[in-house]
Amino acid sequence: MSSAWFVGLTTVDIAYGVDSYPPEDSKTLARNQFLGAGGPAANAAVAYAILSGDSPTLVTALGRDRLAEIARRDLLDNGVMLVDTTADSDHQPPVSSIVVARESQTRTIVSLDGSRISAPFKDDLAAGLKGANIVLIDAHHPELSAGIAAAANESDIPVVLDAGRWKDAHKALLPLVDIAILSTAFEPPDLPTATADNVIDYVRSVGPQKVAITHGAGPIRYSDDSSSGEIAVQPVDAIDTLGAGDILHGAFCHFTVQGHDFIESLSHAAEMATLSCQHFGTRRWSDFLTPGRQ
């Protein structure tokens, strides 16, 4: 049984590290290269596996295209158990092409999302939740996310939402969520002014009572039933910010399962995300963990 379930998008990531973003119609020699699985839920699952030593379950839509084998092998090699809801499909998984520019500390991504892939929820998936302590959904496969979130609710398993930008699916998903971790780009269309306070108030009014908003290297805003405030993020010379938010979400789930409260889990997770930004790619950070930090 897995202690954690992650539900959502898996991509094939091809990332290149360069000194500065290349000009149009040019050729640039990269300093570094990463090829492996990406996507919010997939990266979060890998981070959880690294920190916990456990094998979390990733429920996703990979299919049997040859490109999917790249992501599948990477995930399995990193200790993630896969439930592929489209195992018999010939669809090509989304491929993300990423340029990581060191001098400007930016990453530029060109990719498809999962909107072209149908990932249905089947009732037998709910049986696998037995023994899980937490579920994270990223809303990229709405039917799958909603079905598993509802099943988790029935079993009193806390559901975490990773929400970058507003999606239409969020309106139905938010009432099924206990904890929402948002980015500053999350702007519900019902709000005339999407200030941090307004977004937090709106999200809490429709579902999750624990809400956080991340802001890159800036402080994390949070609110729960007992308090609200900010968590400082340690400033560092970032090499690669790719996947830092995903790693934060996976780490948050790990520290929550370990028994830390909402604020402590956010604080420890922010440390892991900061560590990841100091190394190229979405895996290298694990080699620099301080013993005992897991």
N, C-alpha and C positions, 0 to 999 in steps of 0.2 A: 504494500500500500504506500502511496506517496503522501508525504505530509503537506505538499503544496501542489496546486493545479494552476497552470497558466494557459489562458485561452486567447487565441488570436493569430495574428499575422506572422508568417515566416517568409523571409525573402532570401535571395542569394546576393550577398554583398561583395562587391569588388571595390576595394578602397585603395587609393594611392596617396602617399605622403609626399608633398612637394614643399619647396621653400615658400613660393608665392603662387597665387592663382594664375594659371597660364592664360595668355592672351588668346583671342579667337583666331582660329585657323593657324595653329602652331603645333609644334611637337615639343614635349617636355619629358625629360628623364626624371622618373620618380626616385625618391630616396628609400621609400618603404612600400610594401604591398600587403594587403590582407584579402583573403578569399575564404568565405565561409558563410554560415547562417547569420541572418540579421532579422530585423523586425522587432517591434516593441515586446511582444509576448515571448518570442524566442530568446532575445538577449536577456530579458528578466529571468527566464528559467535557467539559463546558463549561470547567471550571477548567483542565483539561489543555490544551484548545485555546487558552485565553487565554495561558497561560504559555509554551507551546511554539511557538505559531504554526503548529503542525501541525494536521491534520484527523483527530482520533481517530474510531474507529468505535464507535457505540453500537448494541448489539443489544438490542432491546426489543420491546414489544407495544403498538403504538399503535392500529392499526385505522383505519377510514375514517370514523368518526363526525366530525361537524363540529367538535366540541371538540378532537379530536386535531390538527386543523390549527393550532390555537393553539400547541401544544407543538412540532409539526413545524417550523413556520416559525421559531420562536424558536431551536430547535436548529440548523437550517440557517444562520440568520443569524449564529450564533456559531461557525460553522466545524466543526460536528459532522456526520460522515457517518452516515446512518441505515440500519440493517438492521431492517426491521419484519417480524417473524415472523408477524404477524397482519394483514397488509396488506389482506386481503379480508374481514376480520371487521367486523361492525357494532357490536361492543361499544363501550360508552362508556368512555373512559379515566377512571381515578380522578381526582377533583377534590379538591384540598386547600384548605380555607378556613382562613386563618391570621390571627390577631390578634397583632401585635407591640407589646408594651407597653413604652414607653421607660423609665418611672420604675422599674419592677421588673426591667427587662432580661430579660424573658421572651417566649417566643413560644408561643402556644396553637394547636394544630392539630386540626382535625376532618377526617377523610379516610377513604376506602377504600384498602386496599392492593391488590396485584395478585392476591390469592388467587382472585378470581372469574374471572380470565382464564387460559385455557389457552394457554401459549406453548411448543410442542413444540420439541425439538432435531432438526434434520435434518443428516444427514452432510455435505451440501454446504457447510454453514457452516464446517466445519473447514478447507476449502481456502482460505478468506479469511484465515486466520491467518498465512499465509506473510508474513514480513517484520515481524510484530509483535514488539515487545520486552517487552511486559508486558500482562497481562490482569487486570482487576478485576471481581469478581462481588459482587452484593449479596444473593443468595439469595432475592430476591422471586419469581423464576420458577425454581423448583428444577430442573426438567428441562433448561431452557436453560442454567442455570449449570453443572450437572454435565457436560453434554455438551461445552461449550466448555472447561471446566477440564480435562477428561480429554484433549481434543485438544491443549490447550496443554502438558500434561504430556508427551505423546508427542513434541512438538517442542521440549522443553526451554525453554519460555517461562514465566517466573515468573508465578504466580497470586497475586493479592492478594485477601483477603476483607475486605469492609466488613461488620462485624457489630454491629448495635445491640443488639437484644434476641435472646435465644435463640429459634431456630425449629427445628422438628423436622428440617427439611432440613439443618441444620448437621451433624448426625451423619454423613451421607453425604458432605457437601462438604468437611469439614475435612481428611480424608486426601488430598484433591486440591489442597490449598492450600500455598503456600510461605511466605506472609507473612499474618498475621492482625492486623488493626487493629480492636480491640474498643472498645465503650463500657463504662462502669462498670455499665450495666444488663444486660450480658451475663452470664447466670447458668446454666451447664449444669445440668440437673436431676440429673446423677449426683453432684454435689458436695453434701455435707451443709452445708458452709460455703463460701460463694462470696467468699472474700477475694481480693484481687488476686493474691497469690502462688499461691493454689490454682487460680485460673482460668488463670493463665499456665502452671503446671505441667501442668494437665489438657490444655490446648490443644496444648502442645508434645508431650505423650505420644501424641496421636492424629494428628499431622500436621505443621503448620507449625512450623519451628524459630525463626522470627523472629516475635515477638508483641509488640504494644503495646496499652496500654489508655489511652484518652483520658478525661479527666475535666473537660470544659468548660474553665473558666479555671484549673483546677488542673494540676499537673504531669502529664506523660505518663510512665507506667511502661513500661519496655521490657525485653526479654530476647532474647538470641540465643545462638549457640554460644560466643561469647567473653566476653560481659559482660552485666550487667543494671544498671538504675539508673533515674534519672528525668531528664526534660527539662523545664526550667522554661518556663512560658508567660507571656509578657509581660502584665502587668495593664493593662487599658485601660477606658475608659468606654464600654461596649458600647451600641450603638444597636439592633442587630438580630443575633441569633445564629442566625437561620434559615439552614440549609444550611452552617453553618460546618464541621461534621464532613465533609460531602460534599466541600467545597472542599479540606479537608485531605487527603482521600483522593486526589482528582485531582492535587493538587500533589505529594503523595508519589510518585505514579506518574511525574510529570514529572521530578522531581529524581532518581529512581532511574534512569530512562532516560538522564539526563544524566551518569550515572556516579558519583553520590554514594553513599556507603554507607548502611546502614540507619539509623544514628543521625543522620547528616547530613541525610538525606532527611526524617526525622521533624521535625528541628529547623527546617529551611527551610519545610516544609509547615505547621508550627504558626504560623510568621510570617504565612503567607498567610491562614490561618484567622482569626488575630487581626486582620489588616487587614480582612477581610470583615466582622467584627463591628462595625467602626466606621462602617459605611455601610448604609443601608437596602436591602433586597433582596439577591438572590444574584448580581448582575452589577456593581453600581456600584463595587465594590472595585477592579475592573480599571482604572479611570480614575486610581487613586492609586498604581499600582505604581512603585516607584523604578526608574529606567532601569538596565538591567543585572541586575535581580533575577531575570528569567526564566532 
